[in-house]
Amino acid sequence: MSEAVTRTVTTSPGLLASLDPLLREWLPRQRWFAGKGRPVTGFSLVAATELLPPGGKLGLNHLLVRAHQPLAPVPGAPEQPADCYQLLIGDREALPPRLAPALIGHVTEGPLAGRTVYDALCDARPAELLLEALRTGARIGALRFERDGDQEIRSGLVPRLVTSEQSNSSVVYGDTFILKLLRRIVPGVNPDLELPLALAREDCDRVPAPTAWFRSELAGESYVLGVLQPFVQGAADGWELALRELAKGEDFAAEARALGRATAEVHTALARTLPTVTLGHTQVQQLVDGMVERLEAAAQAVPALRPYAPALRSAFEALAGLAAEGCTWTAQRIHGDLHLGQCLRSPAGRWWLIDFEGEPSKPLAERRMPQPPVRDVAGMLRSFDYAAHSADLPVPGWAEACRAAYCSGYAQVSGADPRTDPVLLRAYETDKAIYEVVYEARHRPDWLPVPLSAIGRLAADSGAPPSSSSPSSPPSPRRPRP
């Protein structure tokens, strides 16, 4: 491992003020911005680190900024706690055409007056600088770059920005590494670094082991900012792979079974290396209370869900009833947001699990809590359902076959088939489908029939009598728009 480089840096206090009007327009348009639909009323600076000095051909600043927004998109609404975002701001006299999509705007005042600023992660030189800092273990201002000394990081790898990210940004270096840059950050131990490191200690090769990472130390708190991991060359995204097989009318059950085994291997390794807990009556009742609360809020937000609410609630009450009778369950650290898009299949046919950040909208403490492994299973079962409804031509029984195969593969490794605990599995799948209904109603109305179809099935499976206003059958899903 190379000797660490330490450098003290300063950034002009007027920098954020000069960028403010540009960021108000640019930031809400980014796919990873969490506060869509509400105006940005201002910014406050958490930290600023000058990586390349201004005035030359290229300047570069690393910023952590809080974006202040009202709770609702109406005048006079109270503000919510401001989200903190990581920005890599480059500045040039003029942008070359290749960087036009990264444009933030032209600065008219302050230390960068007359310069053009842009999202520097789209630019090769700043991306190369990040890799070199990780390779050398640099310390630049409050930024701390760290690495696994047993893994080699070669210099000179050509970077390219991944354009399909949602809640974060990624850069691939050659065909060797991928750097995930977290955009919305919070202080504390981030599971996207914590869990892969723990799995590496257990020699679990279903998750790429972190090669390097960087963080910021501010006011006694640590913010994880990015993680560098090996790039699985030629790997297929599980979602895209499933859709390709569906389009060809090919069976996916063998892949689903292999993915179930991979999931169980990860769960087993996490249970070995991190603490587990037993959920008794009190803990399960708290889980159920949260599920019921989410159902009630969802029914208020999405009228189409209301006829099913009594039957869905009975699925949660059935779980509480088992706990009251003395049933207990084991909880452990899990992935937390598992679906086909969080899985990679190598050209050799091996499945990998990635992106252990959990649901970014949830508080960090909640994402790090031990939970029943069946929550991950339920997420994957819902993902098979989504894939089946995304096909141009429906393939009868495809989702059902994948769901069964996945559970069988999981049982081969874990020794426990999730289907043997139907009350717990149904509760978690119901909770997930309710979340999907709210998400689709808000963001992708054309997709809403997909979770509503599952809601109809789950309501019928609950055994509770349907509401008198329930439709005789759930809406027929239309093909979701990509």
C-alpha positions in Angstrom: 0.0 0.0 0.0 1.3 3.4 -1.0 2.1 5.9 1.7 -0.8 8.2 2.5 -0.8 11.7 1.1 -2.0 14.5 3.4 -2.9 17.9 2.2 -4.5 20.9 3.9 -7.0 22.7 1.7 -9.3 25.7 1.9 -12.3 26.8 -0.2 -13.5 30.4 -0.6 -16.5 31.0 1.7 -18.3 32.7 -1.1 -18.4 29.6 -3.3 -21.7 28.2 -2.3 -23.5 31.6 -2.4 -22.3 32.0 -6.0 -23.5 28.5 -7.0 -26.8 28.8 -5.2 -29.0 30.0 -8.1 -27.5 27.4 -10.4 -27.9 24.5 -8.0 -31.6 25.4 -7.3 -32.3 24.7 -11.0 -29.9 21.8 -11.6 -30.2 19.7 -8.4 -33.9 18.9 -8.6 -33.4 17.5 -12.2 -31.0 14.8 -11.1 -32.3 11.3 -10.8 -30.7 10.8 -7.4 -32.3 13.9 -5.9 -34.8 12.8 -3.2 -36.9 15.9 -2.8 -38.6 16.0 -6.2 -41.9 18.0 -6.3 -40.8 20.5 -3.7 -38.9 23.7 -4.4 -35.4 24.2 -3.0 -35.4 27.3 -0.8 -31.7 27.5 -0.1 -28.5 25.6 0.8 -26.2 25.4 3.7 -22.6 24.2 3.5 -21.6 21.1 5.5 -18.0 20.9 4.0 -16.0 22.1 1.0 -12.7 20.7 -0.1 -10.7 22.1 -3.0 -9.3 19.2 -5.0 -7.9 21.3 -7.9 -7.3 25.1 -7.5 -9.4 27.5 -9.6 -8.0 29.6 -12.4 -6.4 26.9 -14.4 -7.8 24.8 -17.3 -9.8 22.8 -14.8 -10.8 23.5 -11.2 -12.4 21.0 -8.9 -14.3 21.3 -5.6 -15.8 18.5 -3.4 -19.0 19.8 -1.6 -21.3 18.5 1.0 -24.4 20.7 1.0 -27.8 20.6 2.6 -30.7 21.4 0.4 -33.5 23.1 2.3 -37.1 22.3 1.2 -40.6 22.7 2.5 -42.5 19.6 3.6 -45.2 20.3 0.9 -45.0 22.1 -2.4 -47.2 24.9 -1.2 -46.3 28.5 0.0 -45.7 28.7 3.7 -45.3 25.0 4.3 -42.9 24.2 7.2 -39.4 23.0 6.2 -38.3 19.4 6.7 -34.8 18.4 8.0 -32.5 19.2 5.0 -31.0 16.3 3.1 -27.2 16.4 2.6 -25.9 15.8 -0.9 -22.4 15.0 -2.2 -21.4 17.1 -5.2 -18.2 17.1 -7.3 -18.2 20.5 -9.0 -15.8 21.1 -11.9 -15.1 24.5 -13.4 -13.7 25.5 -16.8 -13.7 28.6 -19.0 -15.9 26.7 -21.4 -17.2 23.1 -21.6 -16.1 20.9 -24.5 -19.1 19.4 -26.4 -18.6 16.0 -24.7 -19.4 17.5 -21.3 -22.5 19.4 -22.4 -24.9 17.0 -20.6 -23.0 17.7 -17.4 -23.6 21.5 -17.5 -24.7 23.1 -14.2 -24.4 26.7 -15.4 -22.3 29.8 -15.8 -21.2 31.6 -12.7 -21.5 35.4 -12.7 -20.1 36.4 -9.3 -17.9 35.1 -6.5 -14.6 33.1 -6.7 -15.7 31.3 -9.9 -17.1 34.3 -11.7 -16.8 33.9 -15.5 -16.3 30.1 -15.2 -18.7 27.3 -16.4 -19.4 24.8 -13.7 -20.5 21.2 -14.3 -20.9 17.7 -12.7 -17.3 16.7 -12.7 -18.0 13.0 -12.3 -18.8 13.0 -16.0 -15.2 14.1 -16.7 -12.3 11.7 -17.0 -9.7 13.8 -15.2 -11.7 14.3 -11.9 -12.7 10.6 -12.0 -9.0 9.7 -12.4 -8.1 11.9 -9.5 -10.6 10.0 -7.2 -9.0 6.7 -8.2 -5.5 8.0 -7.5 -6.6 9.3 -4.1 -8.0 5.9 -3.3 -4.9 4.1 -4.6 -2.5 6.2 -2.5 -4.6 6.5 0.7 -4.7 10.3 0.4 -6.0 12.7 3.1 -7.3 15.9 1.6 -8.9 18.3 4.0 -11.6 16.3 5.8 -11.6 13.6 3.1 -10.1 10.3 4.1 -9.3 7.8 1.3 -8.7 4.2 2.6 -8.1 0.8 1.0 -7.6 -2.9 1.5 -3.9 -3.3 1.3 -4.3 -6.9 0.0 -5.9 -5.7 -3.3 -3.9 -4.0 -6.0 -5.2 -0.8 -7.6 -3.4 0.0 -10.8 -3.1 3.6 -12.0 -4.0 4.6 -15.5 -7.4 2.8 -15.7 -9.7 4.6 -18.0 -13.0 5.8 -16.3 -16.5 5.9 -17.7 -19.6 7.1 -16.0 -22.5 4.6 -15.7 -25.6 6.2 -17.0 -28.3 3.9 -15.5 -27.9 4.8 -11.8 -30.9 5.9 -9.8 -30.1 6.9 -6.2 -26.3 7.2 -6.6 -23.7 7.6 -9.3 -21.1 5.0 -10.5 -17.9 5.1 -12.5 -16.3 2.0 -14.0 -12.4 2.0 -14.3 -11.3 -0.1 -17.2 -13.0 -3.4 -16.7 -11.4 -3.7 -13.2 -13.3 -1.6 -10.7 -16.5 0.2 -10.1 -16.7 3.2 -7.8 -20.1 3.9 -6.3 -20.4 7.6 -5.2 -23.2 8.1 -2.7 -25.2 11.2 -3.4 -27.6 11.6 -0.5 -25.5 11.0 2.6 -26.0 10.7 6.3 -23.5 10.4 9.2 -22.8 7.0 10.6 -21.9 3.4 9.5 -23.2 2.9 6.0 -24.4 -0.7 5.4 -23.2 -0.5 1.8 -19.7 -0.6 3.1 -20.3 -2.3 6.5 -22.0 -5.5 5.1 -19.7 -6.2 2.2 -16.7 -5.9 4.5 -18.3 -8.3 7.0 -19.1 -10.7 4.2 -15.5 -10.5 2.9 -14.3 -11.5 6.4 -16.5 -14.6 6.1 -15.0 -15.4 2.6 -18.5 -15.1 1.1 -17.8 -14.7 -2.6 -21.4 -13.8 -3.5 -20.6 -10.1 -2.9 -17.7 -8.1 -4.4 -15.3 -7.3 -1.6 -14.6 -3.6 -1.1 -11.2 -2.6 -2.5 -11.2 1.0 -1.2 -13.5 3.6 0.1 -13.6 7.2 1.2 -15.3 9.2 3.9 -15.4 12.6 5.5 -14.7 13.3 9.2 -16.7 16.3 10.4 -17.4 17.4 13.9 -16.7 14.0 15.3 -19.0 12.2 12.8 -18.1 10.1 9.8 -19.8 10.2 6.5 -19.2 7.3 4.0 -19.0 8.9 0.6 -18.0 6.2 -1.9 -17.0 2.5 -2.2 -14.7 1.0 -4.8 -15.3 -2.7 -5.6 -14.2 -5.2 -8.3 -16.2 -4.9 -11.5 -17.9 -8.1 -12.6 -16.9 -8.0 -16.3 -19.6 -9.0 -18.7 -22.2 -9.5 -15.9 -25.9 -9.2 -16.7 -28.3 -7.2 -14.5 -30.8 -9.6 -13.1 -33.8 -7.5 -14.2 -32.6 -7.1 -17.7 -31.7 -10.8 -17.9 -35.1 -11.8 -16.7 -36.8 -9.5 -19.3 -34.6 -10.9 -22.1 -35.6 -14.5 -21.2 -39.2 -13.5 -21.0 -39.1 -11.9 -24.4 -37.7 -15.1 -25.9 -40.3 -17.2 -24.0 -37.5 -19.0 -22.1 -37.9 -20.6 -18.7 -36.1 -18.7 -15.9 -36.7 -21.2 -13.1 -33.2 -22.6 -13.1 -31.8 -19.0 -12.8 -34.3 -18.2 -10.0 -33.3 -21.4 -8.1 -29.6 -20.4 -8.4 -30.4 -16.9 -7.2 -32.2 -18.4 -4.2 -29.1 -20.3 -3.3 -27.0 -17.2 -3.6 -29.4 -15.2 -1.4 -29.3 -17.9 1.3 -25.5 -18.0 1.2 -25.4 -14.3 1.9 -27.9 -14.6 4.7 -26.1 -17.5 6.3 -22.7 -15.6 6.2 -24.3 -12.5 7.7 -25.8 -14.5 10.5 -22.4 -16.0 11.2 -20.5 -12.7 11.4 -23.0 -10.2 12.8 -25.3 -10.5 15.8 -28.7 -12.1 15.6 -31.7 -11.4 17.8 -34.9 -13.2 18.7 -38.2 -11.5 18.0 -40.8 -12.3 20.6 -44.3 -11.0 21.1 -43.4 -7.4 21.9 -41.0 -7.0 19.0 -43.3 -8.6 16.5 -46.2 -6.5 17.7 -44.1 -3.4 17.0 -43.4 -4.7 13.4 -47.1 -5.3 12.9 -48.0 -1.9 14.2 -45.6 -0.4 11.6 -47.2 -2.5 8.8 -50.7 -1.4 9.8 -49.7 2.2 10.0 -48.2 2.1 6.5 -51.3 0.4 5.2 -53.6 3.1 6.7 -51.4 5.9 5.3 -51.4 4.1 1.9 -55.1 3.7 1.8 -55.5 7.4 2.5 -53.1 8.3 -0.3 -54.4 5.8 -2.9 -58.2 5.3 -3.0 -57.8 2.2 -5.2 -56.3 0.4 -2.2 -59.1 1.1 0.2 -61.5 -1.8 -0.7 -58.7 -4.3 0.1 -57.6 -2.7 3.4 -59.6 -4.9 5.8 -58.3 -8.1 4.2 -54.7 -6.8 4.1 -54.8 -5.8 7.7 -55.9 -9.3 8.7 -52.7 -10.6 7.2 -50.7 -8.5 9.6 -53.0 -9.4 12.5 -52.5 -13.1 11.8 -48.7 -12.5 12.4 -49.4 -10.7 15.6 -51.7 -13.6 16.7 -48.9 -16.1 16.2 -46.6 -14.0 18.3 -49.2 -13.7 21.1 -49.4 -17.5 21.1 -45.6 -17.7 21.8 -44.1 -18.0 18.3 -40.7 -16.4 17.9 -38.5 -15.6 14.9 -34.8 -14.9 14.4 -33.8 -11.5 13.0 -30.4 -10.7 11.5 -28.7 -8.2 9.2 -30.1 -8.6 5.6 -29.8 -6.8 2.3 -32.8 -4.7 3.0 -33.8 -3.8 -0.6 -33.4 -7.0 -2.6 -34.8 -7.3 -6.1 -33.7 -8.5 -9.5 -32.0 -5.2 -10.2 -29.7 -5.7 -7.2 -28.3 -8.9 -8.6 -25.6 -9.6 -11.2 -25.1 -12.9 -13.2 -21.5 -13.4 -14.4 -20.9 -14.9 -17.9 -20.0 -18.2 -16.1 -23.5 -18.3 -14.6 -22.6 -17.2 -11.0 -25.0 -14.8 -9.2 -23.7 -11.8 -7.1 -25.7 -9.5 -4.8 -24.8 -5.8 -4.8 -26.0 -2.5 -3.3 -26.4 -3.2 0.4 -27.4 0.4 1.2 -31.0 -0.6 1.9 -34.0 1.6 1.1 -32.3 5.1 0.9 -35.5 6.8 2.1 -35.4 5.0 5.4 -33.4 6.3 8.4 -29.9 4.8 8.7 -30.6 3.3 12.1 -33.7 1.5 10.7 -31.7 0.2 7.7 -29.1 -1.3 10.1 -31.6 -3.1 12.4 -31.7 -6.9 12.4 -34.8 -8.1 10.5 -36.3 -11.5 9.5 -34.5 -12.8 6.3 -37.9 -13.4 4.8 -38.1 -9.7 4.1 -35.4 -10.0 1.4 -37.2 -13.1 0.1 -40.5 -11.2 -0.2 -38.8 -8.4 -2.1 -37.4 -10.9 -4.6 -40.8 -12.6 -5.0 -42.4 -9.2 -5.8 -39.6 -8.6 -8.3 -40.5 -11.7 -10.3 -44.1 -10.5 -10.4 -43.0 -7.1 -11.8 -40.8 -8.8 -14.4 -43.7 -11.1 -15.5 -46.0 -8.1 -16.0 -43.3 -6.2 -18.0 -43.3 -8.7 -20.9 -44.7 -7.7 -24.2 -46.5 -11.0 -24.4 -47.6 -12.6 -21.1 -46.0 -16.0 -20.3 -48.6 -17.8 -18.2 -47.2 -19.2 -14.9 -43.7 -17.6 -15.4 -43.7 -15.7 -12.1 -45.2 -18.6 -10.1 -42.5 -20.9 -11.4 -39.8 -18.4 -10.6 -41.1 -17.8 -7.1 -41.3 -21.5 -6.4 -37.8 -22.2 -7.8 -36.3 -19.3 -5.8 -37.7 -20.6 -2.5 -36.5 -24.1 -3.3 -33.0 -22.9 -4.0 -33.1 -20.8 -0.8 -34.1 -23.9 1.2 -31.3 -26.0 -0.3 -28.7 -23.8 1.4 -30.5 -22.4 4.5 -32.3 -25.6 5.4 -35.6 -23.6 5.7 -38.1 -23.1 2.9 -39.7 -19.6 3.3 -43.0 -21.1 2.2 -43.2 -23.2 5.4 -43.9 -19.9 7.3 -46.7 -18.6 5.2 -48.1 -16.1 7.7 -44.7 -14.3 8.0 -44.0 -14.4 4.3 -47.5 -13.1 3.4 -47.2 -10.3 5.9 -43.9 -9.1 4.4 -45.0 -9.5 0.8 -48.2 -7.6 1.6 -46.1 -4.8 3.2 -43.9 -4.6 0.2 -46.9 -4.5 -2.3 -48.5 -1.7 -0.3 -45.2 0.3 -0.5 -45.2 -0.4 -4.3 -48.8 0.9 -4.7 -47.9 4.2 -3.1 -44.7 4.6 -5.1 -46.3 3.8 -8.4 -49.3 6.1 -7.7 -46.9 9.0 -7.0 -44.2 8.4 -9.6 -45.3 5.9 -12.4 -49.1 5.7 -12.6 -48.9 3.4 -15.6 -47.3 0.8 -13.4 -49.9 0.9 -10.7 -51.9 -2.1 -12.0 -48.9 -4.3 -11.3 -48.9 -4.0 -7.5 -52.7 -3.7 -7.4 -52.9 -7.1 -9.0 -50.7 -8.6 -6.3 -52.8 -6.7 -3.7 -55.9 -8.5 -5.0 -54.2 -11.9 -4.7 -52.8 -11.2 -1.2 -56.1 -9.9 0.0 -57.7 -13.1 -1.2 -55.0 -15.3 0.4 -55.5 -13.6 3.8 -58.7 -15.6 4.4 -60.5 -12.5 5.6 -63.9 -11.6 3.9 -63.4 -8.9 1.3 -64.9 -5.5 1.8 -68.4 -5.1 0.2 -66.9 -2.4 -2.1 -64.0 -4.6 -3.3 -64.0 -5.3 -7.0 -64.6 -8.9 -7.9 -61.1 -9.1 -9.4 -58.1 -6.9 -9.4 -57.5 -4.5 -12.3 -55.8 -6.1 -15.3 -52.3 -4.8 -15.4 -51.2 -3.0 -18.5 -47.6 -3.4 -19.7 -45.5 -1.0 -17.6 -43.8 1.8 -19.5 -40.0 1.5 -19.2 
